[in-house]
Amino acid sequence: MFPGSQKIADKVVLKQSQASLFTTYSTQAAFDEIELFYKRELPARGWALPKGPSHRFIDYDAHSQHYRRGDYFIAIDSNPGSNNYSVVFIWDPQ
């Protein structure tokens, strides 16, 4: 969790072959600071850096912007218009 953040909500989304947990936090920090924190911390904990964007249809990967470890993914999402951000944990077996 980004230092100084406060957890404010959890939401679970279940699909046929995928599960996601959205944990939302409130903070006064800019989203750029939050992204830099996770870019440093997640790889140090064994999560692979996301691939760069590809505009080729054949290269499309729904998780290309997410940190990866096996069948698990983490996405850091901003919540525009608020001081909130979400850490999304995704299980998506390939």
N, C-alpha and C positions, 0 to 999 in steps of 0.2 A: 504494500500500500504506500502511495506517495506520502511522504512526511507531512503532517499537519492536516491530512484529509480526515473526514468523518464519514463513515458508512451510513447511507440513508435508505437504501432499498436493495432487495434481491428479487429477481424474477427468473423463473425457470420456463424454458420453452422446449417442449418435447415434440419431435417429429418421428416419422417411421424409422429412420436409421441415423438420427442425429439428436443430440441433447445439448442445450446451451444454458448457461447460468450467467445472467447479467447482474453484476454487483455495481451499484451506483454510489459514488462518493461525492461529497461537497468539499470544495476547497477555494481559497482565494487566489491560488496560483494560476498563472497563465497556462493554457494547454500545451504550449511549446515546452515549458519547463517539465510538465508531466511526461510528455513524450520522451524527452531526453533522459529522464530518470529511468523509464522502462527500457529504453534502448541500451542503457548501461546495465541494469539489474537483471533483466530476463536472460540475456546471453550468459551472464556470469552464473546463472542457475541452471544452465543446460538447455535453454530454449534457443532454437535456430532463428537467426534473423530472417525477416520476411524477404522474399524475392522482390526485385524491382518490378515496376509495372510493365506488363506486356500488352501490346495492342493487337497482337496476332490472335485470331480466334482459336487456332489450333493449340496455342499455349495457355488458354484460359484455365485458371485454377481458382476456384471460389475462395481459397484461403491464401492467395498469393501475397496479401498484405498482412498476414497474421504470423505471429511467432509460432513455431511448431516443435512438438516433441512426440514422435510416433503418431498415434491417431488423435492427439490432443492439440488444440490451438488456443492461443490467447490473442485477443484483439483489444486495443485501447481506443475507445471512442469518445469523442467530444460530444457534449450535449449543447448545441448552439443556443445562445440566448440565456444561458444560465452559468452558474459557477460549478456545474456538475460535470463529471466524466464517468464513464463506465469501463470496467474491466470485464470482458466477455470471455468466459471459459467455454470451449466448444469440444465436444467429443464427436468425431466424424470418422468412423472407420472407413478406410479406403478399400 
